[in-house]
Amino acid sequence: MLSSQEQARYSKQIILPEVKLEGQQKLCAAKVLVIGAGGLGCPVLQYLAASGVGTIGIADGDIVSISNLQRQVLYTEGEIGELKVAIASQKLKALNPNTELNTYPVFVDSRNILDIMRGYDIVVDGSDNFATRYLINDACVILDKPLVSGAIYKFEGQVSVLNYQGGPTYRCIFPEPPQDGESPNCADIGVIATLPGIIGSIQANEVIKMITGIGEVLSGKLMVMDTLTMNTHTFSFKLNEVNKKIRQLQAEAINCKASIGTIQYDELQALLKNDTNIQLVDVRETEEHEMGHIGGINIPLSQFTTGYEQLDPNRMVVLYCASGVRSNNAAKQLLQHGFTSILNLKDGVNALSFY
């Protein structure tokens, strides 16, 4: 039963004949996992918390960077270098203390996604790459979880509800992921600031409809919006039964953080200040490290083939060298060994004015 304070908080929803007190109680009992706390995840998280969703999980291994601030409206310049899940949780708790928030400061992969996803009713995909989208879809099929999918590109966005009440999956409309280089992400091609807010809000709306049982859910439909013209088109697609027979995660989704992130020195300092779990590694040769360094342990690139075994794949790794070239090579090796949270110090220590 909702308290009088909760009834006052959600009164504008409760008075809707389609929602009423019963619908609000369903929202307060619901558990929703949001994967990705970036451009799409920010509005999804804010509206789900504000609407009264009882339990929200946030999974993202990324940190706040200055390039995020143009569209990721939960974060501010003073939070650069801090973990997104930590900042998002703090602000959502301030928005609605009644919402229980669970944080997972990792990039989802084939080793952790099933355990993270298992305790939730609905999954929202706010990821930014195809490997993760296929991984999330396949995990939802295995666990029989409905999925609200969103994607953005320049001025265009799309939303669909997948695996809902026996409905089609992501593979029913996009059977196979594109090959490397066939489809750039927003880091390469750009995105207008308002687009993630529009698409993320629609994703949140679909979640609310599913929980309360109102309206027509975008199951078996792909809604596409062009914000330059404000034209929207909805395409229907059907279930391919073979896509419901997935029993294990596919090889292409083993490593979902397919690209290596970069970090500025000031961002690194903020990250180290706020997260003592970071593994900082200098991959220069021992004599270079002894002449001067910015902290962390020394695993020379020449010894990295076995030296990487000192590192924990479940913790974030930040690599540095003189110029960023050797550390980038080391990062590529970590990707091959299943590490998913990897950052490379941009331009290395030689670019630092004090070094």
Secondary structure, DSSP 4 states (H G I P E B T S, - for coil): ---HHHHHHTHHHHTSTTTHHHHHHHHHH-EEEEE--STTHHHHHHHHHHHT-SEEEEE---B--GGGTTT-TT--GGGTTSBHHHHHHHHHHHH-TTSEEEEE-S---TTTHHHHHTT-SEEEE--SSHHHHHHHHHHHHHHT--EEEEEEEBTEEEEEEES-TT---HHHHS-SPPPTTSS--HHHH-B-TTHHHHHHHHHHHHHHHHHHT-S---BTEEEEEETTTTEEEEEE----GGGG---S--GGGS----S-EEE-HHHHHHHHHH-TT-EEEE-S-HHHHHH--SSSEE--GGGHHHHGGGS-TTS-EEEE-SSSHHHHHHHHHHHHTT---EEEETT-GGG-TT-
